[in-house]
Amino acid sequence: PIVAQNGSLFHRPVASSAQSGSGSANSETLPAPNPNAAQAPPVQGAQQQPYPSIPMQAGGLPASPDNAGHLGLQTSWAYVPPTPARTLKLHDIVSIRIDEVSTSLSTGSATSRKTTSYDAALMQWIRLVGLDTIKPAPQADGDPRIQTSQTEVYRGDSNLRTSESYTRNIAAEIVDIKPNGQIVLDATKEIDEDDNVVRYSLTGTCRSQDIGPDNVVLSRNLIRSKISRQSLGHVRDGYSRGWLTKLVARIKPF
């Protein structure tokens, strides 16, 4: 008969064989045979007992969750059955947890001073006599002269310090599955409250193993991701810039 310690997590079935020919029953415990190992020759005079066929993985673990009952693992308080693998298909819904935190600090200082002086005088000039004669031109009023002086001083200081934290959950749809198993997600969400509208959109690509058993993928596991947030309404109109202000800021004439 098979002797089993059902309360052990590392239990393997053992079998006992009776020694024949001696008149006394000597029990001997034998470990379960490894199906990958070579079969040993039978012992003469010993009656072989049948063993249950249990495929094992490396390390002595069962090859499938169905074998947990054969090993007595289901009787243990610490036994937790493994979560079955999920098959992802097109148009399935996946939850994306967005948790983005960014902090930046930038300080700049620039000083420029420039002095320009220009002094030019026309000492001699020429004049044309006819079509084939060139003669010196007398300057009765003196030599024409140009003299300028310019001094320019520019100084600029700038400080920039920003800290942003963005946390949100959004449901996405599987729009494509690549041949290498990568999954393309697309999500849109719109919140309309009174006269204010906030629109969120997200696109990105992740691996199938990045989607957890709870059907959630983290935004930091997305590649080629793009997160967009657009606000409309009277709150947005209160602090938005006009088109002329945007044009002057883009041209920067000063």
C-alpha positions in Angstrom: 0.0 0.0 0.0 1.0 3.6 -0.6 2.1 5.5 2.5 1.3 9.2 2.3 2.0 12.1 4.6 -0.9 14.3 3.4 -0.1 17.2 5.7 3.4 17.8 4.1 4.0 20.3 1.3 7.0 18.3 0.0 5.3 14.9 0.2 6.2 12.2 -2.4 4.3 8.9 -2.5 6.3 5.9 -1.3 5.6 2.2 -1.6 6.4 -0.9 0.5 7.4 -4.3 -1.0 7.3 -7.6 0.9 10.4 -9.8 0.9 9.3 -13.3 -0.2 10.9 -16.6 0.7 12.1 -15.7 4.2 8.8 -16.4 6.0 8.8 -12.9 7.6 7.4 -9.7 6.1 10.1 -7.0 5.8 8.8 -3.7 4.7 10.9 -1.4 2.6 10.0 2.2 1.6 10.9 3.1 -1.9 10.7 6.6 -3.5 8.5 7.3 -6.4 10.3 6.5 -9.7 11.4 9.4 -11.9 9.9 8.9 -15.4 12.9 10.7 -17.0 15.5 8.3 -15.4 16.5 5.0 -16.7 14.6 2.0 -15.3 16.6 -0.1 -13.0 16.4 -3.9 -13.4 13.9 -5.6 -11.1 15.2 -7.2 -7.8 15.0 -11.0 -7.8 12.7 -12.4 -5.3 10.9 -9.1 -4.6 7.3 -8.5 -5.5 7.0 -5.2 -7.4 4.2 -2.9 -6.4 2.5 -0.6 -8.9 3.4 3.1 -8.5 1.1 6.0 -9.5 2.1 7.8 -12.7 2.8 11.5 -11.6 4.7 13.7 -14.0 7.1 16.0 -12.1 9.0 19.2 -13.0 12.5 20.1 -12.0 12.8 20.4 -8.2 10.2 17.7 -7.5 7.1 19.9 -8.1 4.0 18.5 -9.9 3.8 19.2 -13.6 0.3 20.5 -13.4 -2.2 21.7 -10.7 -4.3 18.6 -11.2 -1.6 16.5 -9.5 -1.9 18.4 -6.3 -4.5 15.9 -5.1 -2.1 13.0 -5.7 0.5 14.6 -3.6 -1.8 15.5 -0.7 -1.2 19.3 -1.1 -4.8 20.2 -1.0 -5.0 19.0 2.7 -2.4 21.6 3.7 -3.5 24.9 5.2 -0.7 26.8 3.3 -1.7 25.4 -0.1 -2.8 28.1 -2.6 -3.8 26.8 -6.1 -2.1 28.7 -8.9 -4.0 31.3 -10.9 -4.8 29.9 -14.3 -3.3 31.7 -17.2 -5.5 34.1 -19.0 -5.9 34.2 -22.8 -6.1 37.8 -24.1 -8.1 38.5 -27.3 -8.9 41.5 -29.4 -11.3 44.0 -27.9 -10.8 42.8 -24.4 -10.9 45.4 -21.7 -7.8 46.1 -19.6 -7.4 48.5 -16.7 -4.4 50.9 -16.8 -3.2 52.4 -13.6 -1.5 55.8 -14.3 0.9 56.9 -11.7 3.3 59.5 -13.1 5.5 61.7 -10.8 8.0 64.2 -12.2 10.1 67.0 -10.6 12.4 69.4 -12.4 14.6 72.3 -11.3 16.3 74.7 -13.8 18.2 77.9 -13.1 19.7 80.2 -15.8 21.6 83.5 -15.8 22.9 85.5 -18.8 24.7 88.8 -19.0 25.8 90.5 -22.3 27.5 93.8 -22.8 28.4 95.2 -26.2 30.0 98.5 -27.4 30.2 99.4 -31.0 32.0 102.4 -32.6 32.0 103.3 -36.3 33.9 106.2 -37.9 34.2 106.5 -41.7 35.3 109.4 -43.9 35.3 109.7 -47.7 38.7 111.3 -48.7 38.5 111.1 -52.5 35.9 110.4 -55.1 35.7 110.3 -58.9 33.5 111.8 -61.6 32.8 110.8 -65.2 33.5 113.2 -68.1 31.7 111.8 -71.2 31.6 108.1 -71.7 35.3 107.3 -71.7 36.9 109.7 -69.3 37.2 109.5 -65.5 38.6 112.4 -63.4 39.0 113.1 -59.7 36.0 114.8 -58.1 36.9 117.9 -56.0 35.2 118.0 -52.6 34.6 121.7 -52.0 32.6 121.2 -48.8 35.2 118.9 -47.2 35.4 115.1 -46.9 32.0 113.4 -46.1 32.2 111.6 -42.8 30.1 109.2 -40.8 30.7 108.5 -37.1 28.5 106.4 -34.8 28.8 104.9 -31.3 26.5 102.2 -29.7 26.5 100.6 -26.3 24.2 97.6 -25.5 23.7 95.9 -22.2 21.6 92.8 -21.7 21.0 90.8 -18.5 18.6 88.0 -18.0 17.8 85.7 -15.0 15.4 82.8 -15.1 14.3 80.2 -12.5 12.1 77.2 -13.2 10.9 74.7 -10.6 8.0 72.3 -11.4 6.6 69.3 -9.6 3.8 67.2 -11.0 2.0 64.1 -9.8 -0.7 62.4 -11.9 -2.6 59.4 -10.7 -5.7 57.9 -12.4 -7.2 54.6 -13.5 -8.6 54.3 -17.0 -10.0 51.3 -18.9 -8.4 50.5 -22.3 -9.3 48.3 -25.2 -6.9 45.8 -26.9 -6.9 47.1 -30.4 -4.0 45.0 -31.8 -1.9 42.0 -30.9 1.6 41.9 -32.5 3.1 38.7 -33.8 5.7 38.8 -31.0 2.9 38.9 -28.4 3.0 42.6 -27.6 -0.4 44.2 -27.0 -1.5 47.6 -28.2 -3.9 49.5 -25.9 -6.1 52.5 -26.6 -8.1 54.3 -24.0 -10.3 57.4 -23.9 -12.3 59.0 -21.1 -14.5 62.1 -20.9 -15.8 63.8 -17.8 -18.5 66.4 -18.2 -19.3 68.5 -15.1 -21.6 71.5 -15.6 -19.9 73.6 -18.2 -16.4 72.0 -17.8 -15.3 69.1 -19.9 -12.1 67.1 -19.3 -10.9 64.6 -21.9 -8.3 61.9 -21.3 -6.6 59.8 -24.0 -3.9 57.1 -23.7 -2.2 54.9 -26.2 0.7 52.5 -25.5 2.1 49.0 -26.0 2.9 46.4 -23.3 3.8 42.7 -23.0 1.1 40.2 -22.2 2.9 39.2 -18.9 2.8 42.8 -17.8 -1.0 42.5 -17.3 -1.5 41.1 -13.8 -4.0 38.5 -12.6 -6.2 41.4 -11.5 -6.4 42.6 -15.1 -4.4 45.8 -14.3 -1.2 47.0 -16.1 0.9 49.9 -14.8 1.6 52.9 -17.0 5.4 52.6 -16.4 5.3 49.2 -18.2 4.0 50.8 -21.4 6.3 51.7 -24.3 5.5 54.3 -27.0 2.9 55.6 -24.6 1.2 59.0 -25.0 -1.0 60.5 -22.3 -3.1 63.5 -23.2 -5.4 65.7 -21.1 -7.6 68.4 -22.6 -9.9 70.8 -20.6 -12.8 72.8 -22.0 -15.2 75.2 -20.3 -15.3 78.5 -18.3 -12.5 77.4 -15.9 -10.1 76.8 -18.9 -11.2 80.1 -20.4 -10.3 82.0 -17.3 -6.5 81.3 -17.5 -6.1 80.5 -21.2 -4.0 83.0 -23.4 -5.5 84.8 -26.4 -4.2 84.3 -30.0 -2.3 87.6 -30.0 -0.5 86.7 -26.8 0.4 83.3 -28.2 1.7 85.0 -31.5 3.9 87.5 -29.6 5.2 84.8 -27.4 6.1 82.6 -30.4 7.8 85.4 -32.4 9.6 86.9 -29.3 10.2 90.4 -30.8 11.7 91.6 -27.5 
